Amino acid sequence: MEQEKPIEIGSYAQFRSAEGARTLEQKYYISEEIYRLENERIFQQRWLYAGRVSQLTKPGSYFLFEIESESIIILRDRRKKSRAFYNVCRHRGTRICSELEGEFSKSIQCPYHAWTYGLDGKLIGASNMHEIENFNKRNYPLHPVAVELWQGCIFIHLSKNPEPFKQAFTPIYKKFKKWHLSELDVAHRLTYEVNANWKLILQNYSECYHCPTLHPQLNRLTNFRDSLNDLEEGPFLGGPMLMVKEGGSMTISGNRCAAPLDGVSGDDLNRVYYYVIFPNMLVSLHPDYVLIHRVHARNPGQTQIICDWLFHPDAITKPGFDPNDAIEFWNMTNKQDWEVCELAQKGISSKAYVPGPYSEFESMIAALDREYLKALDN
């Protein structure tokens, strides 16, 4: 088995470089035309993080993933397989589901003319259509959407010929295995509505140059200089930061909320790892829990962010378990970030805005911009 090379943190900061890059032009944050191109060339052409498998608790459980005019039903079928279908009836195109989540009894039924589908998407009932010559139910299943499961996460792809998931995710396909993400459950979820462009959220996450000023409590736990990036180019970007308190975690108290996750040992017990999974997922790996942000672009100036705190089931069921130390810490930090992202959106929208230079501590934003522009130009 291939072993990962040890990662040394501390002196790396002096070697990182933004290579003279400057911030993106104003149009990339406010233009409706750019936003339309992003939807066509990025969100319709990339694997998108949709949610956790644990959200589908039993056969028939479903939730909706919505992006622009598209609504996708993601469900668990009778064989416990995760499936995804366009939320569109094959009769006259009516949207079938209106609730964001729920449970189908045994089938999926359109509320208009009661066309009915199995949990595998096959049409099983179409009232009076037997009177139509040559009508065959087999020709009218729900339109499927490509689905892949990775580390307990559900990904979907809206194009007809998606790049094979394992091929697309080669750089990180096995990278997080020591955290056993597929075994973790959501202990808490918060949803935020932020008046800022989705790229500002990813960019803010990708650097800690702002941490001493904006996040003094975070900076006391992980000094902004004690970091490096082990993925520096492409759609997967990020790396570890060294925690000041040995045996601690990213919480209000600085202490862990639970025992270290199975597989996390050695130096990783005193590190937190941050990764952007372009275009809509942020993963923060702690010794005792994992934090996942799902980033949903609503329009050029508004983004929804769904934040999940994941713990091992054994920790969640243990008497006295209390994740609030971690929840309060990241809720505080999130709100600080969202506020400054909204200020950035307002400033970038001004006629006075011109692109400015990135610091060397913002090398990951420069790399993220390169990946974004490459995807947008395809």
Buried (B, 14 or more C-beta within 10 A) or exposed (E): EEEEEEBEBEEBBEEBEBEEBEBBBBEBBBBEEBBEBBBEBBBBBBBBBBBBBBBBEEBBBBBBBEBBEBBBBBBBBEEEBBBBBBBBBBBEEBBBBEEEEEBBEEEBBBEEBEBBBBBBBBBBBBEEBEEEEEEEBEEBBBEEBBBBBBBBBBBBBBEEEBBEBEEBBEEBBEBBEBBBBBBBBBBBBBEBEBBBBBBBBBBBBBBBBBBBEBBEBBBEBBBBBBBBBBBBEBBBBBBBBBBBBEEBBBBBEBEBBBBBBEEBEEEBBBBBBBBBBBBBBBBBBBBBBBBBBBBBBBEBBBBBBBBBBBBBEEBBEEEEEEBBBBBEBBBBBBEBBBBBBBEBBEEBBEEEBEEEEBEBBBBBBBBBBBBBEEBBEE
